[in-house]
């Protein structure tokens, strides 16, 4: 499910639609994820690391 959200390439509305949630819900969840895991979704290295970890755990 997370992969569907990540495939939105920064487009919150598209990612929210793919996940079946409201865009504000997705924004909230992204903020919470960043806080809980001490990552910056603005940092390309953090995003890449997160994407790779999700890909590896969902194979």
mmJSON file of the N, C-alpha and C atoms, coordinates in Angstrom:
{"data_MODEL":{"atom_site":{
"group_PDB":["ATOM","ATOM","ATOM","ATOM","ATOM","ATOM","ATOM","ATOM","ATOM","ATOM","ATOM","ATOM","ATOM","ATOM","ATOM","ATOM","ATOM","ATOM","ATOM","ATOM","ATOM","ATOM","ATOM","ATOM","ATOM","ATOM","ATOM","ATOM","ATOM","ATOM","ATOM","ATOM","ATOM","ATOM","ATOM","ATOM","ATOM","ATOM","ATOM","ATOM","ATOM","ATOM","ATOM","ATOM","ATOM","ATOM","ATOM","ATOM","ATOM","ATOM","ATOM","ATOM","ATOM","ATOM","ATOM","ATOM","ATOM","ATOM","ATOM","ATOM","ATOM","ATOM","ATOM","ATOM","ATOM","ATOM","ATOM","ATOM","ATOM","ATOM","ATOM","ATOM","ATOM","ATOM","ATOM","ATOM","ATOM","ATOM","ATOM","ATOM","ATOM","ATOM","ATOM","ATOM","ATOM","ATOM","ATOM","ATOM","ATOM","ATOM","ATOM","ATOM","ATOM","ATOM","ATOM","ATOM","ATOM","ATOM","ATOM","ATOM","ATOM","ATOM","ATOM","ATOM","ATOM","ATOM","ATOM","ATOM","ATOM","ATOM","ATOM","ATOM","ATOM","ATOM","ATOM","ATOM","ATOM","ATOM","ATOM","ATOM","ATOM","ATOM","ATOM","ATOM","ATOM","ATOM","ATOM","ATOM","ATOM","ATOM","ATOM","ATOM","ATOM","ATOM","ATOM","ATOM","ATOM","ATOM","ATOM","ATOM","ATOM","ATOM","ATOM","ATOM","ATOM","ATOM","ATOM","ATOM","ATOM","ATOM","ATOM","ATOM","ATOM","ATOM","ATOM","ATOM","ATOM","ATOM","ATOM","ATOM","ATOM","ATOM","ATOM","ATOM","ATOM","ATOM","ATOM","ATOM","ATOM","ATOM","ATOM","ATOM","ATOM","ATOM","ATOM","ATOM","ATOM"],
"id":[1,2,3,4,5,6,7,8,9,10,11,12,13,14,15,16,17,18,19,20,21,22,23,24,25,26,27,28,29,30,31,32,33,34,35,36,37,38,39,40,41,42,43,44,45,46,47,48,49,50,51,52,53,54,55,56,57,58,59,60,61,62,63,64,65,66,67,68,69,70,71,72,73,74,75,76,77,78,79,80,81,82,83,84,85,86,87,88,89,90,91,92,93,94,95,96,97,98,99,100,101,102,103,104,105,106,107,108,109,110,111,112,113,114,115,116,117,118,119,120,121,122,123,124,125,126,127,128,129,130,131,132,133,134,135,136,137,138,139,140,141,142,143,144,145,146,147,148,149,150,151,152,153,154,155,156,157,158,159,160,161,162,163,164,165,166,167,168,169,170,171,172,173,174,175,176,177],
"type_symbol":["N","C","C","N","C","C","N","C","C","N","C","C","N","C","C","N","C","C","N","C","C","N","C","C","N","C","C","N","C","C","N","C","C","N","C","C","N","C","C","N","C","C","N","C","C","N","C","C","N","C","C","N","C","C","N","C","C","N","C","C","N","C","C","N","C","C","N","C","C","N","C","C","N","C","C","N","C","C","N","C","C","N","C","C","N","C","C","N","C","C","N","C","C","N","C","C","N","C","C","N","C","C","N","C","C","N","C","C","N","C","C","N","C","C","N","C","C","N","C","C","N","C","C","N","C","C","N","C","C","N","C","C","N","C","C","N","C","C","N","C","C","N","C","C","N","C","C","N","C","C","N","C","C","N","C","C","N","C","C","N","C","C","N","C","C","N","C","C","N","C","C","N","C","C","N","C","C"],
"label_atom_id":["N","CA","C","N","CA","C","N","CA","C","N","CA","C","N","CA","C","N","CA","C","N","CA","C","N","CA","C","N","CA","C","N","CA","C","N","CA","C","N","CA","C","N","CA","C","N","CA","C","N","CA","C","N","CA","C","N","CA","C","N","CA","C","N","CA","C","N","CA","C","N","CA","C","N","CA","C","N","CA","C","N","CA","C","N","CA","C","N","CA","C","N","CA","C","N","CA","C","N","CA","C","N","CA","C","N","CA","C","N","CA","C","N","CA","C","N","CA","C","N","CA","C","N","CA","C","N","CA","C","N","CA","C","N","CA","C","N","CA","C","N","CA","C","N","CA","C","N","CA","C","N","CA","C","N","CA","C","N","CA","C","N","CA","C","N","CA","C","N","CA","C","N","CA","C","N","CA","C","N","CA","C","N","CA","C","N","CA","C","N","CA","C","N","CA","C","N","CA","C","N","CA","C","N","CA","C"],
"label_alt_id":[null,null,null,null,null,null,null,null,null,null,null,null,null,null,null,null,null,null,null,null,null,null,null,null,null,null,null,null,null,null,null,null,null,null,null,null,null,null,null,null,null,null,null,null,null,null,null,null,null,null,null,null,null,null,null,null,null,null,null,null,null,null,null,null,null,null,null,null,null,null,null,null,null,null,null,null,null,null,null,null,null,null,null,null,null,null,null,null,null,null,null,null,null,null,null,null,null,null,null,null,null,null,null,null,null,null,null,null,null,null,null,null,null,null,null,null,null,null,null,null,null,null,null,null,null,null,null,null,null,null,null,null,null,null,null,null,null,null,null,null,null,null,null,null,null,null,null,null,null,null,null,null,null,null,null,null,null,null,null,null,null,null,null,null,null,null,null,null,null,null,null,null,null,null,null,null,null],
"label_comp_id":["UNK","UNK","UNK","UNK","UNK","UNK","UNK","UNK","UNK","UNK","UNK","UNK","UNK","UNK","UNK","UNK","UNK","UNK","UNK","UNK","UNK","UNK","UNK","UNK","UNK","UNK","UNK","UNK","UNK","UNK","UNK","UNK","UNK","UNK","UNK","UNK","UNK","UNK","UNK","UNK","UNK","UNK","UNK","UNK","UNK","UNK","UNK","UNK","UNK","UNK","UNK","UNK","UNK","UNK","UNK","UNK","UNK","UNK","UNK","UNK","UNK","UNK","UNK","UNK","UNK","UNK","UNK","UNK","UNK","UNK","UNK","UNK","UNK","UNK","UNK","UNK","UNK","UNK","UNK","UNK","UNK","UNK","UNK","UNK","UNK","UNK","UNK","UNK","UNK","UNK","UNK","UNK","UNK","UNK","UNK","UNK","UNK","UNK","UNK","UNK","UNK","UNK","UNK","UNK","UNK","UNK","UNK","UNK","UNK","UNK","UNK","UNK","UNK","UNK","UNK","UNK","UNK","UNK","UNK","UNK","UNK","UNK","UNK","UNK","UNK","UNK","UNK","UNK","UNK","UNK","UNK","UNK","UNK","UNK","UNK","UNK","UNK","UNK","UNK","UNK","UNK","UNK","UNK","UNK","UNK","UNK","UNK","UNK","UNK","UNK","UNK","UNK","UNK","UNK","UNK","UNK","UNK","UNK","UNK","UNK","UNK","UNK","UNK","UNK","UNK","UNK","UNK","UNK","UNK","UNK","UNK","UNK","UNK","UNK","UNK","UNK","UNK"],
"label_asym_id":["A","A","A","A","A","A","A","A","A","A","A","A","A","A","A","A","A","A","A","A","A","A","A","A","A","A","A","A","A","A","A","A","A","A","A","A","A","A","A","A","A","A","A","A","A","A","A","A","A","A","A","A","A","A","A","A","A","A","A","A","A","A","A","A","A","A","A","A","A","A","A","A","A","A","A","A","A","A","A","A","A","A","A","A","A","A","A","A","A","A","A","A","A","A","A","A","A","A","A","A","A","A","A","A","A","A","A","A","A","A","A","A","A","A","A","A","A","A","A","A","A","A","A","A","A","A","A","A","A","A","A","A","A","A","A","A","A","A","A","A","A","A","A","A","A","A","A","A","A","A","A","A","A","A","A","A","A","A","A","A","A","A","A","A","A","A","A","A","A","A","A","A","A","A","A","A","A"],
"label_entity_id":["1","1","1","1","1","1","1","1","1","1","1","1","1","1","1","1","1","1","1","1","1","1","1","1","1","1","1","1","1","1","1","1","1","1","1","1","1","1","1","1","1","1","1","1","1","1","1","1","1","1","1","1","1","1","1","1","1","1","1","1","1","1","1","1","1","1","1","1","1","1","1","1","1","1","1","1","1","1","1","1","1","1","1","1","1","1","1","1","1","1","1","1","1","1","1","1","1","1","1","1","1","1","1","1","1","1","1","1","1","1","1","1","1","1","1","1","1","1","1","1","1","1","1","1","1","1","1","1","1","1","1","1","1","1","1","1","1","1","1","1","1","1","1","1","1","1","1","1","1","1","1","1","1","1","1","1","1","1","1","1","1","1","1","1","1","1","1","1","1","1","1","1","1","1","1","1","1"],
"label_seq_id":[1,1,1,2,2,2,3,3,3,4,4,4,5,5,5,6,6,6,7,7,7,8,8,8,9,9,9,10,10,10,11,11,11,12,12,12,13,13,13,14,14,14,15,15,15,16,16,16,17,17,17,18,18,18,19,19,19,20,20,20,21,21,21,22,22,22,23,23,23,24,24,24,25,25,25,26,26,26,27,27,27,28,28,28,29,29,29,30,30,30,31,31,31,32,32,32,33,33,33,34,34,34,35,35,35,36,36,36,37,37,37,38,38,38,39,39,39,40,40,40,41,41,41,42,42,42,43,43,43,44,44,44,45,45,45,46,46,46,47,47,47,48,48,48,49,49,49,50,50,50,51,51,51,52,52,52,53,53,53,54,54,54,55,55,55,56,56,56,57,57,57,58,58,58,59,59,59],
"pdbx_PDB_ins_code":[null,null,null,null,null,null,null,null,null,null,null,null,null,null,null,null,null,null,null,null,null,null,null,null,null,null,null,null,null,null,null,null,null,null,null,null,null,null,null,null,null,null,null,null,null,null,null,null,null,null,null,null,null,null,null,null,null,null,null,null,null,null,null,null,null,null,null,null,null,null,null,null,null,null,null,null,null,null,null,null,null,null,null,null,null,null,null,null,null,null,null,null,null,null,null,null,null,null,null,null,null,null,null,null,null,null,null,null,null,null,null,null,null,null,null,null,null,null,null,null,null,null,null,null,null,null,null,null,null,null,null,null,null,null,null,null,null,null,null,null,null,null,null,null,null,null,null,null,null,null,null,null,null,null,null,null,null,null,null,null,null,null,null,null,null,null,null,null,null,null,null,null,null,null,null,null,null],
"Cartn_x":[0.824,0.0,0.868,1.94,2.8,3.391,3.68,4.255,3.292,2.0,1.024,1.094,1.33,1.455,2.75,3.826,5.112,5.161,4.342,4.362,3.704,3.208,2.631,3.673,4.949,6.067,5.84,5.397,5.229,3.869,3.029,1.693,0.759,0.467,-0.329,-1.725,-2.345,-3.702,-3.731,-2.771,-2.717,-2.441,-1.474,-1.137,-2.322,-3.011,-4.174,-5.267,-5.485,-6.486,-6.109,-4.853,-4.391,-4.546,-4.345,-4.457,-5.881,-6.762,-8.155,-8.365,-7.552,-7.702,-7.796,-8.223,-8.308,-6.884,-6.596,-5.255,-4.762,-5.649,-5.231,-4.822,-5.503,-5.143,-3.748,-3.452,-2.129,-1.06,-1.331,-0.362,-0.086,-1.129,-0.977,-0.125,-0.434,0.306,1.772,2.035,3.417,4.17,3.521,4.147,4.436,3.462,3.639,4.767,4.823,5.883,7.241,7.356,8.621,9.022,8.062,8.352,8.738,7.974,8.206,9.531,9.906,11.107,12.288,12.113,13.174,13.802,12.929,13.382,12.841,13.494,13.022,12.588,11.312,10.828,11.225,11.809,12.356,13.766,14.389,15.754,15.701,16.259,16.209,16.844,17.893,18.528,17.612,16.925,15.967,14.821,14.314,13.222,13.666,14.874,15.385,15.543,16.107,16.288,14.945,13.967,12.633,12.018,12.122,11.559,12.198,13.524,14.217,13.807,13.704,13.302,11.894,10.995,9.626,9.58,10.349,10.409,10.922,11.956,12.542,11.609,10.834,9.946,8.651,8.331,7.08,7.324,8.381,8.665,8.481],
"Cartn_y":[-1.194,0.0,1.257,1.255,2.44,2.733,1.693,1.897,2.668,2.422,3.17,4.651,4.975,6.38,7.001,6.23,6.755,6.966,6.254,6.405,7.704,8.504,9.8,10.862,10.562,11.468,12.875,12.99,14.293,14.931,14.329,14.856,14.263,15.048,14.56,14.144,14.917,14.59,13.248,13.023,11.753,10.58,10.763,9.697,9.383,10.413,10.207,9.443,9.783,9.07,7.606,7.332,5.944,5.163,5.842,5.183,5.152,5.938,5.969,6.767,7.814,8.681,10.132,10.989,12.418,12.985,13.969,14.564,15.066,15.644,16.119,14.954,13.824,12.623,12.171,12.175,11.77,12.732,14.022,15.004,14.779,14.53,14.267,13.019,11.958,10.711,10.865,11.647,11.89,12.663,13.666,14.425,13.525,12.696,11.782,10.791,10.273,9.329,9.991,11.207,11.944,12.165,12.511,12.735,11.447,10.392,9.134,8.479,8.587,7.906,8.847,10.096,11.093,11.16,11.316,11.464,12.763,13.255,14.45,14.051,14.169,13.827,14.878,15.974,16.975,16.607,15.668,15.238,14.073,14.242,13.179,11.868,11.947,10.726,9.973,10.713,10.076,9.436,10.143,9.583,8.311,8.335,7.156,5.996,6.265,5.22,4.621,5.47,5.008,4.174,4.647,3.925,2.54,2.483,1.197,0.242,0.756,-0.095,-0.648,0.186,-0.28,-1.311,-1.087,-2.055,-3.409,-3.388,-4.634,-5.401,-4.68,-5.359,-5.834,-5.358,-5.749,-6.611,-7.368,-8.29,-9.699],
"Cartn_z":[0.0,0.0,0.0,0.753,0.793,-0.577,-1.319,-2.65,-3.551,-3.43,-4.224,-3.909,-2.657,-2.251,-2.742,-2.698,-3.135,-4.636,-5.376,-6.832,-7.286,-6.361,-6.702,-6.978,-6.709,-7.002,-6.462,-5.216,-4.591,-4.811,-5.625,-5.871,-4.819,-3.783,-2.66,-3.112,-3.973,-4.414,-5.144,-6.021,-6.761,-5.825,-4.934,-3.994,-3.076,-2.606,-1.734,-2.463,-3.716,-4.506,-4.642,-4.944,-5.095,-3.791,-2.665,-1.364,-0.832,-1.429,-0.998,0.277,0.462,1.638,1.172,2.07,1.783,1.765,0.9,0.866,2.216,3.026,4.359,5.262,5.114,5.873,5.494,4.213,3.758,4.265,4.183,4.696,6.177,6.956,8.391,8.612,7.885,8.057,7.651,6.634,6.229,7.304,7.895,8.989,10.185,10.532,11.671,11.4,10.186,9.82,9.941,9.434,9.513,10.968,11.816,13.232,13.953,13.722,14.429,14.06,12.796,12.329,12.118,12.535,12.451,11.057,10.066,8.683,8.123,7.098,6.409,5.006,4.737,3.402,2.369,2.827,1.917,1.46,2.155,1.838,0.841,-0.358,-1.364,-0.884,-0.084,0.422,1.382,2.248,3.158,2.383,1.373,0.563,-0.147,-0.717,-1.404,-0.435,0.722,1.725,2.136,2.38,2.758,1.646,0.418,-0.725,-0.853,-0.749,-0.864,0.257,1.47,2.591,2.388,1.913,1.667,0.556,-0.503,-1.607,-1.125,-0.282,0.196,1.128,1.922,2.869,2.221,1.043,0.378,-0.85,-0.843,-1.959,-1.527],
"occupancy":[1.0,1.0,1.0,1.0,1.0,1.0,1.0,1.0,1.0,1.0,1.0,1.0,1.0,1.0,1.0,1.0,1.0,1.0,1.0,1.0,1.0,1.0,1.0,1.0,1.0,1.0,1.0,1.0,1.0,1.0,1.0,1.0,1.0,1.0,1.0,1.0,1.0,1.0,1.0,1.0,1.0,1.0,1.0,1.0,1.0,1.0,1.0,1.0,1.0,1.0,1.0,1.0,1.0,1.0,1.0,1.0,1.0,1.0,1.0,1.0,1.0,1.0,1.0,1.0,1.0,1.0,1.0,1.0,1.0,1.0,1.0,1.0,1.0,1.0,1.0,1.0,1.0,1.0,1.0,1.0,1.0,1.0,1.0,1.0,1.0,1.0,1.0,1.0,1.0,1.0,1.0,1.0,1.0,1.0,1.0,1.0,1.0,1.0,1.0,1.0,1.0,1.0,1.0,1.0,1.0,1.0,1.0,1.0,1.0,1.0,1.0,1.0,1.0,1.0,1.0,1.0,1.0,1.0,1.0,1.0,1.0,1.0,1.0,1.0,1.0,1.0,1.0,1.0,1.0,1.0,1.0,1.0,1.0,1.0,1.0,1.0,1.0,1.0,1.0,1.0,1.0,1.0,1.0,1.0,1.0,1.0,1.0,1.0,1.0,1.0,1.0,1.0,1.0,1.0,1.0,1.0,1.0,1.0,1.0,1.0,1.0,1.0,1.0,1.0,1.0,1.0,1.0,1.0,1.0,1.0,1.0,1.0,1.0,1.0,1.0,1.0,1.0],
"B_iso_or_equiv":[0.0,0.0,0.0,0.0,0.0,0.0,0.0,0.0,0.0,0.0,0.0,0.0,0.0,0.0,0.0,0.0,0.0,0.0,0.0,0.0,0.0,0.0,0.0,0.0,0.0,0.0,0.0,0.0,0.0,0.0,0.0,0.0,0.0,0.0,0.0,0.0,0.0,0.0,0.0,0.0,0.0,0.0,0.0,0.0,0.0,0.0,0.0,0.0,0.0,0.0,0.0,0.0,0.0,0.0,0.0,0.0,0.0,0.0,0.0,0.0,0.0,0.0,0.0,0.0,0.0,0.0,0.0,0.0,0.0,0.0,0.0,0.0,0.0,0.0,0.0,0.0,0.0,0.0,0.0,0.0,0.0,0.0,0.0,0.0,0.0,0.0,0.0,0.0,0.0,0.0,0.0,0.0,0.0,0.0,0.0,0.0,0.0,0.0,0.0,0.0,0.0,0.0,0.0,0.0,0.0,0.0,0.0,0.0,0.0,0.0,0.0,0.0,0.0,0.0,0.0,0.0,0.0,0.0,0.0,0.0,0.0,0.0,0.0,0.0,0.0,0.0,0.0,0.0,0.0,0.0,0.0,0.0,0.0,0.0,0.0,0.0,0.0,0.0,0.0,0.0,0.0,0.0,0.0,0.0,0.0,0.0,0.0,0.0,0.0,0.0,0.0,0.0,0.0,0.0,0.0,0.0,0.0,0.0,0.0,0.0,0.0,0.0,0.0,0.0,0.0,0.0,0.0,0.0,0.0,0.0,0.0,0.0,0.0,0.0,0.0,0.0,0.0],
"pdbx_formal_charge":[null,null,null,null,null,null,null,null,null,null,null,null,null,null,null,null,null,null,null,null,null,null,null,null,null,null,null,null,null,null,null,null,null,null,null,null,null,null,null,null,null,null,null,null,null,null,null,null,null,null,null,null,null,null,null,null,null,null,null,null,null,null,null,null,null,null,null,null,null,null,null,null,null,null,null,null,null,null,null,null,null,null,null,null,null,null,null,null,null,null,null,null,null,null,null,null,null,null,null,null,null,null,null,null,null,null,null,null,null,null,null,null,null,null,null,null,null,null,null,null,null,null,null,null,null,null,null,null,null,null,null,null,null,null,null,null,null,null,null,null,null,null,null,null,null,null,null,null,null,null,null,null,null,null,null,null,null,null,null,null,null,null,null,null,null,null,null,null,null,null,null,null,null,null,null,null,null],
"auth_seq_id":[1,1,1,2,2,2,3,3,3,4,4,4,5,5,5,6,6,6,7,7,7,8,8,8,9,9,9,10,10,10,11,11,11,12,12,12,13,13,13,14,14,14,15,15,15,16,16,16,17,17,17,18,18,18,19,19,19,20,20,20,21,21,21,22,22,22,23,23,23,24,24,24,25,25,25,26,26,26,27,27,27,28,28,28,29,29,29,30,30,30,31,31,31,32,32,32,33,33,33,34,34,34,35,35,35,36,36,36,37,37,37,38,38,38,39,39,39,40,40,40,41,41,41,42,42,42,43,43,43,44,44,44,45,45,45,46,46,46,47,47,47,48,48,48,49,49,49,50,50,50,51,51,51,52,52,52,53,53,53,54,54,54,55,55,55,56,56,56,57,57,57,58,58,58,59,59,59],
"auth_comp_id":["UNK","UNK","UNK","UNK","UNK","UNK","UNK","UNK","UNK","UNK","UNK","UNK","UNK","UNK","UNK","UNK","UNK","UNK","UNK","UNK","UNK","UNK","UNK","UNK","UNK","UNK","UNK","UNK","UNK","UNK","UNK","UNK","UNK","UNK","UNK","UNK","UNK","UNK","UNK","UNK","UNK","UNK","UNK","UNK","UNK","UNK","UNK","UNK","UNK","UNK","UNK","UNK","UNK","UNK","UNK","UNK","UNK","UNK","UNK","UNK","UNK","UNK","UNK","UNK","UNK","UNK","UNK","UNK","UNK","UNK","UNK","UNK","UNK","UNK","UNK","UNK","UNK","UNK","UNK","UNK","UNK","UNK","UNK","UNK","UNK","UNK","UNK","UNK","UNK","UNK","UNK","UNK","UNK","UNK","UNK","UNK","UNK","UNK","UNK","UNK","UNK","UNK","UNK","UNK","UNK","UNK","UNK","UNK","UNK","UNK","UNK","UNK","UNK","UNK","UNK","UNK","UNK","UNK","UNK","UNK","UNK","UNK","UNK","UNK","UNK","UNK","UNK","UNK","UNK","UNK","UNK","UNK","UNK","UNK","UNK","UNK","UNK","UNK","UNK","UNK","UNK","UNK","UNK","UNK","UNK","UNK","UNK","UNK","UNK","UNK","UNK","UNK","UNK","UNK","UNK","UNK","UNK","UNK","UNK","UNK","UNK","UNK","UNK","UNK","UNK","UNK","UNK","UNK","UNK","UNK","UNK","UNK","UNK","UNK","UNK","UNK","UNK"],
"auth_asym_id":["A","A","A","A","A","A","A","A","A","A","A","A","A","A","A","A","A","A","A","A","A","A","A","A","A","A","A","A","A","A","A","A","A","A","A","A","A","A","A","A","A","A","A","A","A","A","A","A","A","A","A","A","A","A","A","A","A","A","A","A","A","A","A","A","A","A","A","A","A","A","A","A","A","A","A","A","A","A","A","A","A","A","A","A","A","A","A","A","A","A","A","A","A","A","A","A","A","A","A","A","A","A","A","A","A","A","A","A","A","A","A","A","A","A","A","A","A","A","A","A","A","A","A","A","A","A","A","A","A","A","A","A","A","A","A","A","A","A","A","A","A","A","A","A","A","A","A","A","A","A","A","A","A","A","A","A","A","A","A","A","A","A","A","A","A","A","A","A","A","A","A","A","A","A","A","A","A"],
"auth_atom_id":["N","CA","C","N","CA","C","N","CA","C","N","CA","C","N","CA","C","N","CA","C","N","CA","C","N","CA","C","N","CA","C","N","CA","C","N","CA","C","N","CA","C","N","CA","C","N","CA","C","N","CA","C","N","CA","C","N","CA","C","N","CA","C","N","CA","C","N","CA","C","N","CA","C","N","CA","C","N","CA","C","N","CA","C","N","CA","C","N","CA","C","N","CA","C","N","CA","C","N","CA","C","N","CA","C","N","CA","C","N","CA","C","N","CA","C","N","CA","C","N","CA","C","N","CA","C","N","CA","C","N","CA","C","N","CA","C","N","CA","C","N","CA","C","N","CA","C","N","CA","C","N","CA","C","N","CA","C","N","CA","C","N","CA","C","N","CA","C","N","CA","C","N","CA","C","N","CA","C","N","CA","C","N","CA","C","N","CA","C","N","CA","C","N","CA","C","N","CA","C","N","CA","C","N","CA","C"],
"pdbx_PDB_model_num":[1,1,1,1,1,1,1,1,1,1,1,1,1,1,1,1,1,1,1,1,1,1,1,1,1,1,1,1,1,1,1,1,1,1,1,1,1,1,1,1,1,1,1,1,1,1,1,1,1,1,1,1,1,1,1,1,1,1,1,1,1,1,1,1,1,1,1,1,1,1,1,1,1,1,1,1,1,1,1,1,1,1,1,1,1,1,1,1,1,1,1,1,1,1,1,1,1,1,1,1,1,1,1,1,1,1,1,1,1,1,1,1,1,1,1,1,1,1,1,1,1,1,1,1,1,1,1,1,1,1,1,1,1,1,1,1,1,1,1,1,1,1,1,1,1,1,1,1,1,1,1,1,1,1,1,1,1,1,1,1,1,1,1,1,1,1,1,1,1,1,1,1,1,1,1,1,1]
}}}
